[in-house]
Amino acid sequence: MDGYWSDGYRQDCSGFVSMAWNLGRSEWTGSLASVAERITKDDLQPGDILLFHNAENPEGGSHVTLFGGWTDSARTRYTAYEQTRPATRRQATPYAYWTNSARFLPYRYRGLAGGGRTDPSGPVRARPGADSSGPGTRNAHVTRLGQRLVARGGGRPHQDGPGPRRPRPTVGRPRRSSAPRAGEGRRPTGCRRP
């Protein structure tokens, strides 16, 4: 892929993961494993990746996706965040992927504070489903995911941190609608870049 964002990351799947992991440069599917450690399906946490590198033909099927959490209790589908043509997308995806599923392997970034391990003796928390997230969603689950991504170094490109947005104080009459006023644009959400 020839396109690059203004911060230097490539506009492809491995460039997207490199940006999310704050690697400082764009890795490719053949090098991402060098900055990560293999984990098991049972160890997957939001921010980990599922990686398939086709060494025989890297442009013929190699792909990487960010794991966003399980969408079902049987752990057969997950929320995938990925850069594909024509844009970045978030969608429920069968484990490990739509094609070449047996060749996609889970990895965790080695640069996590504390090694990225969770305490297995800690309380088991239910994972939110697809109905708990989406464009414009603001709730405790989205806040917790944002905090985890920032803790893993993924907050650098964003202007403000995770968490519920507090309403801005109104001056004069309160606004009757959440629609932007004339001349105001909507604030972009997600990982979009100019």
C-alpha positions as CSV (number, residue, x, y, z in Angstrom):
1,M,0.0,0.0,0.0
2,D,1.3,3.4,-0.9
3,G,-0.9,5.7,1.2
4,Y,0.3,7.1,4.5
5,W,-1.4,9.2,7.2
6,S,0.1,12.5,8.3
7,D,1.7,10.8,11.3
8,G,3.6,8.4,9.0
9,Y,1.5,5.2,9.4
10,R,0.6,3.3,6.3
11,Q,-3.1,3.1,5.4
12,D,-3.3,-0.7,5.5
13,C,-4.0,-3.4,8.0
14,S,-0.6,-3.6,9.6
15,G,-0.2,0.2,9.5
16,F,-3.5,0.4,11.4
17,V,-2.2,-2.0,14.1
18,S,1.1,-0.2,14.2
19,M,-0.8,3.0,14.9
20,A,-3.0,1.4,17.5
21,W,0.0,-0.1,19.3
22,N,1.9,3.2,19.0
23,L,4.9,1.5,17.5
24,G,6.4,4.7,16.0
25,R,6.6,3.2,12.5
26,S,4.6,1.0,10.2
27,E,5.4,-2.7,10.6
28,W,4.1,-5.2,8.1
29,T,2.4,-8.6,8.6
30,G,5.8,-10.3,8.3
31,S,7.3,-8.2,11.2
32,L,4.4,-7.7,13.6
33,A,5.2,-11.0,15.4
34,S,8.6,-9.6,16.3
35,V,7.0,-7.0,18.6
36,A,4.5,-9.4,20.0
37,E,4.2,-12.7,21.8
38,R,2.0,-15.6,20.8
39,I,-1.0,-16.2,23.1
40,T,-3.9,-18.6,23.1
41,K,-7.5,-18.0,22.1
42,D,-8.5,-18.1,25.7
43,D,-6.0,-15.3,26.6
44,L,-7.3,-12.8,24.0
45,Q,-8.1,-9.4,25.3
46,P,-9.2,-6.2,23.6
47,G,-6.2,-4.7,21.8
48,D,-4.6,-8.0,21.0
49,I,-4.3,-9.0,17.3
50,L,-5.1,-12.0,15.1
51,L,-2.4,-12.2,12.5
52,F,-2.0,-14.3,9.3
53,H,1.2,-13.8,7.4
54,N,1.4,-15.7,4.1
55,A,5.2,-16.0,3.8
56,E,5.0,-17.6,0.3
57,N,3.0,-14.7,-1.1
58,P,2.7,-11.8,1.4
59,E,0.3,-9.8,-0.8
60,G,-1.9,-12.9,-1.4
61,G,-3.9,-13.2,1.8
62,S,-1.7,-11.8,4.6
63,H,-3.9,-9.8,7.0
64,V,-4.1,-8.6,10.6
65,T,-7.1,-7.5,12.7
66,L,-7.4,-5.9,16.2
67,F,-9.4,-8.0,18.6
68,G,-12.1,-5.9,20.3
69,G,-13.8,-8.6,22.5
70,W,-16.1,-11.5,22.1
71,T,-19.6,-11.0,20.8
72,D,-21.0,-14.3,22.0
73,S,-20.5,-16.4,25.1
74,A,-19.4,-19.4,23.1
75,R,-16.4,-17.4,21.8
76,T,-17.1,-18.1,18.2
77,R,-17.4,-14.5,17.0
78,Y,-15.5,-11.3,18.0
79,T,-15.5,-7.6,17.2
80,A,-12.7,-7.0,14.7
81,Y,-11.2,-3.6,14.0
82,E,-9.4,-3.6,10.8
83,Q,-8.2,-1.5,7.9
84,T,-9.5,-2.8,4.6
85,R,-10.4,-1.1,1.4
86,P,-11.9,1.4,1.3
87,A,-11.8,2.3,5.0
88,T,-11.4,1.2,8.6
89,R,-14.2,-1.0,9.8
90,R,-15.6,-2.6,13.0
91,Q,-17.7,-5.7,12.6
92,A,-18.6,-9.0,14.2
93,T,-16.3,-11.6,12.7
94,P,-16.1,-15.4,13.0
95,Y,-13.1,-16.7,14.9
96,A,-10.4,-16.5,13.7
97,Y,-11.4,-14.8,10.4
98,W,-13.6,-15.2,7.4
99,T,-10.9,-16.9,5.2
100,N,-7.8,-18.8,6.1
101,S,-9.2,-19.0,9.6
102,A,-6.8,-21.8,10.8
103,R,-3.8,-19.7,9.8
104,F,-4.7,-16.6,11.9
105,L,-2.8,-16.6,15.2
106,P,-3.5,-14.5,18.3
107,Y,-0.7,-12.2,19.6
108,R,-0.2,-9.6,22.3
109,Y,2.1,-6.6,22.1
110,R,5.2,-7.0,24.2
111,G,5.4,-3.3,25.1
112,L,2.5,-3.4,27.5
113,A,3.0,-2.0,31.0
114,G,3.0,-5.0,33.4
115,G,3.3,-7.5,30.6
116,G,-0.4,-7.3,29.8
117,R,-1.2,-10.2,32.0
118,T,-4.4,-10.3,33.9
119,D,-4.8,-11.9,37.3
120,P,-6.5,-15.3,36.8
121,S,-7.7,-15.3,40.4
122,G,-9.6,-12.0,39.9
123,P,-13.3,-11.7,39.4
124,V,-14.7,-12.9,36.1
125,R,-16.5,-10.0,34.4
126,A,-19.0,-10.6,31.6
127,R,-17.9,-9.1,28.3
128,P,-20.2,-6.6,26.7
129,G,-21.9,-7.7,23.4
130,A,-22.2,-5.8,20.1
131,D,-25.2,-3.9,21.5
132,S,-22.9,-2.2,24.0
133,S,-20.7,-0.5,21.4
134,G,-20.9,1.3,18.1
135,P,-20.5,4.8,16.6
136,G,-21.4,7.4,19.2
137,T,-22.0,4.9,22.0
138,R,-21.2,6.3,25.5
139,N,-21.3,3.8,28.4
140,A,-19.1,2.1,31.0
141,H,-18.1,-0.6,28.6
142,V,-16.8,1.8,26.0
143,T,-15.1,3.8,28.7
144,R,-13.3,0.7,30.0
145,L,-12.2,-0.3,26.5
146,G,-10.9,3.2,25.9
147,Q,-9.0,3.2,29.2
148,R,-7.4,-0.2,28.3
149,L,-6.3,1.0,24.8
150,V,-4.8,4.2,26.3
151,A,-3.0,2.1,29.0
152,R,-1.6,0.1,26.1
153,G,-0.3,3.2,24.4
154,G,-3.1,3.6,21.9
155,G,-4.2,7.1,22.9
156,R,-1.5,9.2,21.4
157,P,-3.4,10.4,18.3
158,H,-6.5,11.5,20.2
159,Q,-7.2,15.0,21.6
160,D,-9.1,13.8,24.7
161,G,-9.1,10.7,26.8
162,P,-11.7,7.9,27.3
163,G,-14.7,8.3,29.4
164,P,-18.2,9.6,29.4
165,R,-18.4,13.1,28.0
166,R,-19.6,15.6,30.4
167,P,-22.2,18.0,29.0
168,R,-20.7,21.5,28.3
169,P,-22.2,24.2,30.5
170,T,-24.7,26.3,28.6
171,V,-24.6,30.0,28.6
172,G,-28.0,31.7,28.2
173,R,-30.7,29.5,26.9
174,P,-30.0,25.7,26.9
175,R,-29.8,24.1,23.5
176,R,-32.9,22.2,22.5
177,S,-31.1,19.7,20.2
178,S,-27.8,17.8,20.2
179,A,-27.5,18.7,16.5
180,P,-24.6,21.1,15.7
181,R,-25.4,24.8,15.4
182,A,-25.0,26.5,12.1
183,G,-21.3,26.7,11.2
184,E,-20.4,23.9,13.6
185,G,-19.3,20.5,12.3
186,R,-19.8,17.2,14.1
187,R,-16.7,16.0,15.9
188,P,-15.3,12.9,14.3
189,T,-15.4,9.7,16.4
190,G,-13.2,6.6,16.3
191,C,-9.7,6.5,14.7
192,R,-10.4,8.5,11.7
193,R,-7.7,10.8,10.5
194,P,-7.9,14.0,8.3
